[in-house]
C-alpha cells in the first residue's frame, strides 16, 4: 500500500480534478517502431460500427511500452478492404486465415489472437488531413 500512496502523492502534485484531463495520451510521432503484437480484439462503436483492433506495444527506445492500435473498420464502404487487409496481414505473419474465422467479429479476433507474441515494425505516418496510417511489417 505504501507504493500506492507514493504514486498517488506524485500523481496528484499539480493535478486539479475539477479542470485537468485524466488522459495524458499523446500520439506517437511519425516513424518506425519495433513492436510486439499484444492482442487482437473485436470492438463496436456507440454508432454500431464494428472494428478489429490489433494492439502493439513499442519494445524499445524513447517510446518503449507505449501502445499503438492498428484498427480495421467494417463499414459498408470499408468492409471488403478490411477483410483483404486483415487476411494479408495474417498471411504476412505466416498464417493463412481460414474463411470460417470471419463467421463473427469475435471469432475473427479470437482466431487472430493466435498471432499475439509476434514482433513487427509498425510504421506510422500522418496524412495532410491528420489521419494516422499504419504499415505493419512482421519480423521473421
VOLOZA-321813 format. One record per residue (C-alpha): residue number from 1; chain; x, y negated, z negated. Coordinates in Angstrom, 2 decimals. Layout:
<site><num>NUM</num><chaine>A</chaine><east>X</east><north>Y</north><up>Z</up></site>
...
//
This chain:
<site><num>1</num><chaine>A</chaine><east>0.00</east><north>0.00</north><up>0.00</up></site>
<site><num>2</num><chaine>A</chaine><east>2.93</east><north>-2.34</north><up>-0.60</up></site>
<site><num>3</num><chaine>A</chaine><east>3.71</east><north>-2.20</north><up>3.14</up></site>
<site><num>4</num><chaine>A</chaine><east>0.15</east><north>-3.22</north><up>3.97</up></site>
<site><num>5</num><chaine>A</chaine><east>0.36</east><north>-6.15</north><up>1.56</up></site>
<site><num>6</num><chaine>A</chaine><east>3.67</east><north>-7.30</north><up>3.04</up></site>
<site><num>7</num><chaine>A</chaine><east>2.36</east><north>-7.04</north><up>6.60</up></site>
<site><num>8</num><chaine>A</chaine><east>-0.85</east><north>-8.87</north><up>5.69</up></site>
<site><num>9</num><chaine>A</chaine><east>1.12</east><north>-11.63</north><up>3.96</up></site>
<site><num>10</num><chaine>A</chaine><east>3.32</east><north>-12.18</north><up>7.01</up></site>
<site><num>11</num><chaine>A</chaine><east>0.38</east><north>-11.92</north><up>9.41</up></site>
<site><num>12</num><chaine>A</chaine><east>-1.73</east><north>-14.43</north><up>7.53</up></site>
<site><num>13</num><chaine>A</chaine><east>1.01</east><north>-17.09</north><up>7.43</up></site>
<site><num>14</num><chaine>A</chaine><east>-0.30</east><north>-19.83</north><up>9.67</up></site>
<site><num>15</num><chaine>A</chaine><east>-3.39</east><north>-17.85</north><up>10.69</up></site>
<site><num>16</num><chaine>A</chaine><east>-6.73</east><north>-19.63</north><up>10.40</up></site>
<site><num>17</num><chaine>A</chaine><east>-9.60</east><north>-17.09</north><up>10.75</up></site>
<site><num>18</num><chaine>A</chaine><east>-12.02</east><north>-19.95</north><up>11.48</up></site>
<site><num>19</num><chaine>A</chaine><east>-10.19</east><north>-21.17</north><up>14.57</up></site>
<site><num>20</num><chaine>A</chaine><east>-7.45</east><north>-18.74</north><up>15.65</up></site>
<site><num>21</num><chaine>A</chaine><east>-7.86</east><north>-15.85</north><up>18.09</up></site>
<site><num>22</num><chaine>A</chaine><east>-7.37</east><north>-12.34</north><up>16.79</up></site>
<site><num>23</num><chaine>A</chaine><east>-5.86</east><north>-11.08</north><up>20.04</up></site>
<site><num>24</num><chaine>A</chaine><east>-2.37</east><north>-12.21</north><up>20.91</up></site>
<site><num>25</num><chaine>A</chaine><east>-2.28</east><north>-10.14</north><up>24.10</up></site>
<site><num>26</num><chaine>A</chaine><east>-0.28</east><north>-11.78</north><up>26.84</up></site>
<site><num>27</num><chaine>A</chaine><east>0.02</east><north>-10.35</north><up>30.31</up></site>
<site><num>28</num><chaine>A</chaine><east>3.45</east><north>-8.96</north><up>31.10</up></site>
<site><num>29</num><chaine>A</chaine><east>5.48</east><north>-10.92</north><up>33.63</up></site>
<site><num>30</num><chaine>A</chaine><east>5.53</east><north>-9.53</north><up>37.16</up></site>
<site><num>31</num><chaine>A</chaine><east>8.21</east><north>-6.91</north><up>37.57</up></site>
<site><num>32</num><chaine>A</chaine><east>9.01</east><north>-3.21</north><up>37.40</up></site>
<site><num>33</num><chaine>A</chaine><east>8.65</east><north>-1.29</north><up>34.15</up></site>
<site><num>34</num><chaine>A</chaine><east>9.83</east><north>2.18</north><up>33.19</up></site>
<site><num>35</num><chaine>A</chaine><east>6.69</east><north>3.65</north><up>31.63</up></site>
<site><num>36</num><chaine>A</chaine><east>5.20</east><north>6.75</north><up>30.09</up></site>
<site><num>37</num><chaine>A</chaine><east>1.67</east><north>7.75</north><up>31.03</up></site>
<site><num>38</num><chaine>A</chaine><east>-0.06</east><north>7.95</north><up>27.64</up></site>
<site><num>39</num><chaine>A</chaine><east>-3.58</east><north>8.98</north><up>28.64</up></site>
<site><num>40</num><chaine>A</chaine><east>-6.43</east><north>8.59</north><up>31.10</up></site>
<site><num>41</num><chaine>A</chaine><east>-9.93</east><north>7.59</north><up>30.01</up></site>
<site><num>42</num><chaine>A</chaine><east>-13.31</east><north>7.08</north><up>31.62</up></site>
<site><num>43</num><chaine>A</chaine><east>-14.96</east><north>3.78</north><up>30.80</up></site>
<site><num>44</num><chaine>A</chaine><east>-18.17</east><north>1.94</north><up>31.61</up></site>
<site><num>45</num><chaine>A</chaine><east>-18.73</east><north>-1.81</north><up>31.52</up></site>
<site><num>46</num><chaine>A</chaine><east>-21.72</east><north>-3.52</north><up>29.97</up></site>
<site><num>47</num><chaine>A</chaine><east>-22.99</east><north>-4.09</north><up>33.51</up></site>
<site><num>48</num><chaine>A</chaine><east>-22.79</east><north>-0.36</north><up>34.25</up></site>
<site><num>49</num><chaine>A</chaine><east>-19.62</east><north>-0.24</north><up>36.35</up></site>
<site><num>50</num><chaine>A</chaine><east>-17.65</east><north>2.96</north><up>35.82</up></site>
<site><num>51</num><chaine>A</chaine><east>-13.88</east><north>2.99</north><up>35.93</up></site>
<site><num>52</num><chaine>A</chaine><east>-10.98</east><north>5.28</north><up>35.13</up></site>
<site><num>53</num><chaine>A</chaine><east>-8.11</east><north>3.74</north><up>33.18</up></site>
<site><num>54</num><chaine>A</chaine><east>-4.51</east><north>5.01</north><up>33.19</up></site>
<site><num>55</num><chaine>A</chaine><east>-2.74</east><north>3.77</north><up>30.05</up></site>
<site><num>56</num><chaine>A</chaine><east>1.03</east><north>3.39</north><up>30.41</up></site>
<site><num>57</num><chaine>A</chaine><east>3.45</east><north>2.31</north><up>27.69</up></site>
<site><num>58</num><chaine>A</chaine><east>6.65</east><north>0.48</north><up>28.57</up></site>
<site><num>59</num><chaine>A</chaine><east>9.58</east><north>2.61</north><up>27.41</up></site>
<site><num>60</num><chaine>A</chaine><east>12.50</east><north>0.21</north><up>27.27</up></site>
<site><num>61</num><chaine>A</chaine><east>13.70</east><north>-3.34</north><up>27.40</up></site>
<site><num>62</num><chaine>A</chaine><east>12.22</east><north>-6.54</north><up>26.09</up></site>
<site><num>63</num><chaine>A</chaine><east>8.66</east><north>-5.27</north><up>26.53</up></site>
<site><num>64</num><chaine>A</chaine><east>9.12</east><north>-1.79</north><up>25.02</up></site>
<site><num>65</num><chaine>A</chaine><east>5.90</east><north>-0.37</north><up>23.55</up></site>
<site><num>66</num><chaine>A</chaine><east>3.69</east><north>-2.87</north><up>25.40</up></site>
<site><num>67</num><chaine>A</chaine><east>0.81</east><north>-1.35</north><up>27.33</up></site>
<site><num>68</num><chaine>A</chaine><east>-0.14</east><north>-1.53</north><up>30.99</up></site>
<site><num>69</num><chaine>A</chaine><east>-3.60</east><north>-0.41</north><up>32.09</up></site>
<site><num>70</num><chaine>A</chaine><east>-3.98</east><north>0.64</north><up>35.72</up></site>
<site><num>71</num><chaine>A</chaine><east>-7.70</east><north>0.77</north><up>36.40</up></site>
<site><num>72</num><chaine>A</chaine><east>-9.70</east><north>2.23</north><up>39.26</up></site>
<site><num>73</num><chaine>A</chaine><east>-13.23</east><north>0.86</north><up>39.56</up></site>
<site><num>74</num><chaine>A</chaine><east>-16.17</east><north>2.72</north><up>41.03</up></site>
<site><num>75</num><chaine>A</chaine><east>-18.44</east><north>0.10</north><up>42.55</up></site>
<site><num>76</num><chaine>A</chaine><east>-20.31</east><north>0.60</north><up>45.79</up></site>
<site><num>77</num><chaine>A</chaine><east>-17.57</east><north>-1.36</north><up>47.54</up></site>
<site><num>78</num><chaine>A</chaine><east>-14.56</east><north>0.33</north><up>45.88</up></site>
<site><num>79</num><chaine>A</chaine><east>-15.79</east><north>3.92</north><up>45.40</up></site>
<site><num>80</num><chaine>A</chaine><east>-14.08</east><north>5.53</north><up>48.41</up></site>
<site><num>81</num><chaine>A</chaine><east>-10.84</east><north>3.63</north><up>47.87</up></site>
<site><num>82</num><chaine>A</chaine><east>-10.71</east><north>4.61</north><up>44.18</up></site>
<site><num>83</num><chaine>A</chaine><east>-11.27</east><north>8.29</north><up>44.97</up></site>
<site><num>84</num><chaine>A</chaine><east>-8.45</east><north>8.21</north><up>47.54</up></site>
<site><num>85</num><chaine>A</chaine><east>-6.10</east><north>6.19</north><up>45.32</up></site>
<site><num>86</num><chaine>A</chaine><east>-6.59</east><north>8.47</north><up>42.31</up></site>
<site><num>87</num><chaine>A</chaine><east>-6.12</east><north>11.57</north><up>44.47</up></site>
<site><num>88</num><chaine>A</chaine><east>-2.92</east><north>10.09</north><up>45.93</up></site>
<site><num>89</num><chaine>A</chaine><east>-1.60</east><north>9.10</north><up>42.51</up></site>
<site><num>90</num><chaine>A</chaine><east>-2.23</east><north>12.62</north><up>41.15</up></site>
<site><num>91</num><chaine>A</chaine><east>-0.50</east><north>14.07</north><up>44.23</up></site>
<site><num>92</num><chaine>A</chaine><east>2.48</east><north>11.74</north><up>43.72</up></site>
<site><num>93</num><chaine>A</chaine><east>2.74</east><north>13.13</north><up>40.18</up></site>
<site><num>94</num><chaine>A</chaine><east>2.86</east><north>16.62</north><up>41.74</up></site>
<site><num>95</num><chaine>A</chaine><east>-0.75</east><north>17.58</north><up>41.03</up></site>
<site><num>96</num><chaine>A</chaine><east>-3.38</east><north>18.44</north><up>43.61</up></site>
<site><num>97</num><chaine>A</chaine><east>-6.61</east><north>17.13</north><up>42.13</up></site>
<site><num>98</num><chaine>A</chaine><east>-9.44</east><north>19.64</north><up>42.71</up></site>
<site><num>99</num><chaine>A</chaine><east>-12.65</east><north>18.26</north><up>44.18</up></site>
<site><num>100</num><chaine>A</chaine><east>-14.54</east><north>19.57</north><up>41.12</up></site>
<site><num>101</num><chaine>A</chaine><east>-12.67</east><north>17.02</north><up>38.98</up></site>
<site><num>102</num><chaine>A</chaine><east>-14.96</east><north>14.40</north><up>40.49</up></site>
<site><num>103</num><chaine>A</chaine><east>-18.11</east><north>16.02</north><up>39.06</up></site>
<site><num>104</num><chaine>A</chaine><east>-18.27</east><north>13.21</north><up>36.45</up></site>
<site><num>105</num><chaine>A</chaine><east>-16.11</east><north>10.31</north><up>35.35</up></site>
<site><num>106</num><chaine>A</chaine><east>-15.43</east><north>12.07</north><up>32.05</up></site>
<site><num>107</num><chaine>A</chaine><east>-14.39</east><north>15.28</north><up>33.83</up></site>
<site><num>108</num><chaine>A</chaine><east>-12.14</east><north>13.27</north><up>36.11</up></site>
<site><num>109</num><chaine>A</chaine><east>-10.44</east><north>11.57</north><up>33.16</up></site>
<site><num>110</num><chaine>A</chaine><east>-10.08</east><north>14.87</north><up>31.26</up></site>
<site><num>111</num><chaine>A</chaine><east>-8.51</east><north>16.50</north><up>34.32</up></site>
<site><num>112</num><chaine>A</chaine><east>-6.15</east><north>13.57</north><up>34.88</up></site>
<site><num>113</num><chaine>A</chaine><east>-5.10</east><north>13.67</north><up>31.24</up></site>
<site><num>114</num><chaine>A</chaine><east>-3.04</east><north>16.69</north><up>32.24</up></site>
<site><num>115</num><chaine>A</chaine><east>-0.65</east><north>14.14</north><up>33.73</up></site>
<site><num>116</num><chaine>A</chaine><east>-0.03</east><north>12.47</north><up>30.35</up></site>
<site><num>117</num><chaine>A</chaine><east>3.59</east><north>12.57</north><up>29.30</up></site>
<site><num>118</num><chaine>A</chaine><east>4.93</east><north>11.89</north><up>32.79</up></site>
<site><num>119</num><chaine>A</chaine><east>7.13</east><north>8.91</north><up>33.49</up></site>
<site><num>120</num><chaine>A</chaine><east>6.64</east><north>6.35</north><up>36.24</up></site>
<site><num>121</num><chaine>A</chaine><east>7.87</east><north>3.00</north><up>37.40</up></site>
<site><num>122</num><chaine>A</chaine><east>4.91</east><north>0.63</north><up>37.24</up></site>
<site><num>123</num><chaine>A</chaine><east>5.37</east><north>-2.46</north><up>39.40</up></site>
<site><num>124</num><chaine>A</chaine><east>3.15</east><north>-5.39</north><up>38.53</up></site>
<site><num>125</num><chaine>A</chaine><east>2.51</east><north>-8.27</north><up>40.92</up></site>
<site><num>126</num><chaine>A</chaine><east>0.07</east><north>-11.16</north><up>40.68</up></site>
<site><num>127</num><chaine>A</chaine><east>-1.75</east><north>-12.41</north><up>43.76</up></site>
<site><num>128</num><chaine>A</chaine><east>-2.42</east><north>-16.07</north><up>44.62</up></site>
<site><num>129</num><chaine>A</chaine><east>-5.91</east><north>-15.82</north><up>43.06</up></site>
<site><num>130</num><chaine>A</chaine><east>-4.40</east><north>-14.49</north><up>39.79</up></site>
<site><num>131</num><chaine>A</chaine><east>-5.45</east><north>-10.87</north><up>40.40</up></site>
<site><num>132</num><chaine>A</chaine><east>-2.99</east><north>-8.33</north><up>38.98</up></site>
<site><num>133</num><chaine>A</chaine><east>-1.92</east><north>-5.48</north><up>41.27</up></site>
<site><num>134</num><chaine>A</chaine><east>-0.04</east><north>-2.35</north><up>40.28</up></site>
<site><num>135</num><chaine>A</chaine><east>2.05</east><north>0.16</north><up>42.16</up></site>
<site><num>136</num><chaine>A</chaine><east>2.81</east><north>3.39</north><up>40.29</up></site>
<site><num>137</num><chaine>A</chaine><east>5.80</east><north>5.48</north><up>41.38</up></site>
<site><num>138</num><chaine>A</chaine><east>6.27</east><north>8.71</north><up>39.39</up></site>
<site><num>139</num><chaine>A</chaine><east>9.80</east><north>9.54</north><up>38.25</up></site>
<site><num>140</num><chaine>A</chaine><east>10.80</east><north>13.10</north><up>39.02</up></site>
//
